[in-house]
Amino acid sequence: MTSLDALAGTASAGTLYGIGVGPGDVRYLTLRAAGLVRAVDVVAFFAKKGMQGNARRIVSPLLTSTQAEARLEYPMTEEAPADGAEYQGAIGAFYREASDRLATLLKAGKSVGLLAEGDPFFYGSFMHMWRRLATDFPVEVVPGVTGMSGCWTRALTPITWGDDMLAVLPGTLSEEQLVQRLRLTDAAVIMKVGRNLAKVRRAVEQAGLLSRAVYVERGTMEDERILPLAECGDGRGAYFGMVLIPGEGRRI
């Protein structure tokens, strides 16, 4: 029988691996991702202050006692507007410091696996490390199941049919922008809901889509929550929350 490690391959010295760890359940990792989590010299991950880090939590069953870890702690996440000077300055400095730290490990010949929730190239902080390090070090990106894919499968909500167009929208857009874009598409996923939940709900209702919109919180995780968006109040949503608006397609 072929072992998991043989299927997944090994990690090369001085290489940065962007490892997509999927939407929240460790069982959704690819064979390559699971093998690399075990094989790399250093497991690196982003985390919010005072928190374990969701990507780190996902892979915890796979880690070995001999591996080093590099925790990259955000200076802030939702404390300030993402387009504001305070946030931009703090997060820019953080990404520079984080890439310097990873570069030091790579120069020392360590293989580094940087964990990414969902897929590394989809709204992922990994991309900021890739942009800074890919010209100087070998990089391999391991795709992962996106959070939105995990959410629509758990909600049993087929998202697109036939020629449906799908729009992926950040909840940080203005209410007017959300309404305009929702009116131009057949299906939509609204991410980065969090503190924007009430605004997103109003925009979806104005676009005439509230009746088929679904709110999913922490999809595939133990404390998963799924309910019609119409039943959500005006409070704050979860950091790992999104809104799904399935397309209707052509009836066959």
Phi, psi and omega in degrees: 000137180283130181282160178300317182297322179293321179292322186276339181084186183244171179261140181263145180299141176069018182250138175264127178248123171268109189254111175287120184256009173083188190279346180156334180258125184301336181290348179268003175291147173287165177299318180298316180297313181297319180295319180291323177304322179281332191268331186292154178290322184230128174261115181253148182203151175271149180207149174280152180307131177077003182243155180294326188101121186295319179297319178296321178297318183301315187269001185307325178293344185262345186289148178256162183286347184264353184278143172275157178233147176234106180271125180249101189265122179298139175289334176197161176232291181248012183289337181219155179302135184296336181262007181273161182295322181299311181294313183299319179294315182292316184286328176296315178296321179298315180295323177296316180294320180295317180293324177297320180295316179292323179299321178298318178294317182293320178297331179279003178087012180278143169273131186239124176256109179266114184286144178223124175299142182065236179248138184301331183258022180232100182052038185250143176295337177307325184301327179290329176285319178302316182296328182273335190247341189295336180281343184249343185222152173294138181228135170236133179251125181255112184296154179225163174294125182289157177300321182292325177294317177299321182291315183288333176286321178293328179277000184050050184236094175302127190269327180222144178232144172051243183260019179304139172266136180249129175248133174253116188239138173278136179293353178282350175298159176292161180300318180297317179297318179299314180300313182300314184287326178295327180287346182261358185237165179268327182218155183209151169237126178250115182258179179053050183285292175038240182292350183267007188303312182298317179297316180298317180299316179297318181295317179297320179293318179297328179280359178075027186242007186298327186294337180243012181274139182237135176259127179236128181242126178054050181303134181076357180267170185299322182261036179302144178220128182227127178201160177300141179300329180300336181269356177281138178279200182263012180281189182277141175272176180280155176302320177261062178232148177210163180246132179249132175235098185289148174285162181254337174057192177265133177284126180244000000 
